[in-house]
Amino acid sequence: MTSANPLVPSPASPHVPAKAPCAEPWFCIVEDRPTAEIGIKLLVASLRERCPGARSVLFHACPSPGLTRWLSHHPDVRLEVRRLPGGGTADVKPHALLAMFELGCTDAIWIDTDMVMAGDPRPWFASLGPNELGISQEIRSAAHQGTAGRTMAWGMEVARSWPYTLNTCITRVVPAHAALLREWARLLEDPRYTMSLARPLQKRPFHAMFDLDVLNAMLGSREWADVPVHVFPAGEFVVHSGGAGSYSLGERLRGMFKPSPPIFHALAMKPWVLLDPAAGNRGAYWYARSLLQEISPFVAEARRHRAVLDDPCPWLDTRSIPGVILRGMGFGHFALRGLPVAALAALASVLGIKRK
């Protein structure tokens, strides 16, 4: 097995032409769930403010009249009313990115609908090579870190490996990656994967839990080792927030002396669900998750866009006493909000205490 520096592109090869068209990237957004339309609005509103002039394509099988009306005031978003293969699940990603190429896009960026822009990420993408695949780093506290185990579990030969897992929540591709995307889509229909999805999450094999596991396996394999890959670091490019250790203590401490990352990600249960006053009190676990979202940088950034959402968003008004205290201790800094919780999570990890 040979190893590769995951932050250094691999040389070009037949899979990757020497040159590819370069153009302003388009953001690819897919959302079919009626309950998640607020996520679309937040993402679009933040793109408009933080990334002026950026173009987006939204694939939606059945947008509500309210969403369609709201989008009519955002000419930078192209609404494609159609259901893609894998629609309604994360498995839609390769299909959506291939559809972007069909629409004439030569530089496509998939972005999840539970994200908001806290800055302009386009300079990060502009630094990539013309045929370089860009992808986010997974949270450091996730189990089964690394790509080699996934590659081997899929029966592929390991040619390179990353010590951490890659998260497809943000994925930049160009037409040179079309063959990779088609194979990714094919493997997402493989019985080894589809049968895994039929099981409860806790009983799925680590290499076939989500769409990202399949792409991790592929990118580390001999067949796709010629695809240059750049990994955007968690905590610097994107803040994954929502779990006690999702935005780690180390990332927060480093963030104290750096500019805000351009993207905030509401990982796990969504704040508009957890913080909805109509949801009521559903026990200790629900309360803990609600608190983590209440103090998250995602919710703080979301409040900036409330006036343009055409939605009352009562969940943005959620205030608990611990939440008020923890937010106050952050002094308005993205890395300090919830720092004591991250410190407790880090201590628990050192002591071997399992978090739920």
Residue, then its C-alpha position, 0 to 999 in steps of 0.5 A: m500500500t502506498s500513502a499520499n498526503p491527502l492535502v496534495p493533489s495526485p498527478a493527472s492521468p486518464h481519469v483526469p484530463a490535463k485541463a478542464p473548463c474553469a468558470e464561476p462555481w454554481f452551488c447545487i442544492v437538493e431538498d424534497r422534504p416539506t419540513a426542511e424548506i426553512g433550511i433552503k431559505l436560510l441557505v439561499a439568504s446567506l448565499r445572497e448576503r455572503c456570496p453576492g452574485a453566486r449562482s445556485v440550482l435548486f432541485h425540488a420535486c414538489p416545492s410549496p407555493g410559498l417557497t416558489r413565491w419566495l424564490s421568485h425574488h431570488p433570480d440567482v437561484r434556478l428552480e428545477v422542479r423534478r425528482l432526481p434518482g435518490g431524491g429524499t435521501a443523501d444518495v441523490k448527491p451524485h445524480a444531482l451533480l451530474a445533472m448540474f453538468e447537463l445544465g451547462c455547469t462546469d464547476a459544481i459545489w454540492i452543499d447540504t441544506d442545513m448550512v448557512m454561509a458565515g463568509d464567502p467560501r469561493p476563495w477557498f474553491a478558487s484555490l483548487g486545481p482545475n480538476e481537483l475534487g474538493i471535499s469537507q473533513e468529517i467531525r473529528s469525534a466521529a467513530h471509524q475515522g479514516t478511509a483505508g478501512r472503508t476501501m478494504a471493506w468494499g473489496m478495493e485495493v488501497a492506494r492512498s489513505w486519509p487518517y480522517t473521514l471525508n464528509t460529502c456535505i460539501t463536495r466540489v466537482v467538475p466534468a472530469h469527475a463524471a465517471l467517478l460520480r457515475e460509479w458512486a451512484r452505481l455503488l449506492e444502488d449495490p445490494r451491500y449498501t441498500m441492505s445496510l440502509a434497511r437496518p437500524l443505524q446502530k447495526r449498519p456496517f461502518h463502511a456502508m452507513f451513509d453515502l459518504d462511506v462509499l465515496n471514502a472507499m472509492l477515493g482511497s482505492r487504486e482505481w480512483a487514486d489518480v483523482p486529485v483531492h483537496v480536503f477542507p479542514a473542519g473547524e477552519f472551513v466549516v464548523h460542524s455544530g450540534g453535538a457536544g464534541s462536533y466542534s471540538l475543543g481544539e478547533r475552538l481554541r485555534g479558532m480564537f485566533k483565526p477568522s470565522p470559517p465561511i460555513f456553519h453546519a447544523l449537524a444531527m437533529k435540526p434546530w428548527v425541529l429541536l427548538d420549535p416551541a410546539a415540540g414541547n419537552r421530550g426528555a433529557y436527551w431532547y433537552a441536551r440536543s436543544l441546548l447544543q443547537e441553541i448555543s451553536p454558531f449556526v443559530a446565531e448566524a441564522r438570526r441575521h437572516r430572519a427578516v427576509l425569510d417570510d417565516p415567523c421562525p419561533w425556534l429562533d426565539t428559544r431562550s433557556i437559562p443555561g443557553v443564555i449563560l453559555r452564549g454570554m460566556g462566548f462574548g459573541h465569538f463563534a468559537l467561544r459559544g459553548l466552549p465549556v460544553a466542548a471542554l467537558a466533552a473533551l474531558a469525557s473523551v479522555l476519561g473514556i466516558k461514552r457520550k450518547 
